[in-house]
Amino acid sequence: MLRYLILGFVLMGLGGPLVAQTKGGRSGVLAEHALARQVLEALQERSIAESREYCGYLAYDRHGELRATPAGPGSRAGCSIKAAPGSWRVVASYHTHGAWTREYDDEVPSTIDLVSDANAGTNGYISTPGGRLWFHNHRTGIAGQLCGLGCLTQDPNFTTSGSAPVRDFYTLDTLRNRFGE
């Protein structure tokens, strides 16, 4: 529990700027984390069953209410997010990583995940076949587990056998090293 409390402070940038200067400040960030977890949990079973990614955005509507755009289907290894309504202020992307396979190292965010969020100027949330929930703070460049293995619906075929150990935090450089890029 202490590990995740410390992780929350690092990812939210306490002592520096918050993840996003949203309506409600720090409570806005916590609301974003909660909504992302709810949305991704709701998508996990379908994403795993179809072995494809699903993706969308978290955004504040014109009334200041935090909302998720409808999830759009992607492929086994990618997803193109449809634009949010023009009056909405996007704060984060979200996507699933689909079903477990030996073909991909999908228990961690990909370098493309981090680069895409950084280029868009938004944070990112990622769920994995093993049931992990990742948060990428585009301002700090750190991706960390909001909750670990099995905290979301897990692919019944998932196994850690033969997989590289998964750290609590990654940067773009540490992910590039992991993937040999």
Secondary structure, 3 states (H helix, E strand, C coil): CHHHHHHHHHHHCCCCCCCCCCCCCHHHHHHHHHHHHHHHHHHHHHHHHHCCCEEEEEEECCCCCEEECCCEECECCECCCCCCCCCCEEEEEEEECCCCCCCCCCCCCCHHHHHHHHHHCCEEEEECCCCCEEEEECCCCEEEEEECCCCCCCCCCCCCCCCCCCCCEECHHHHHHHHCC
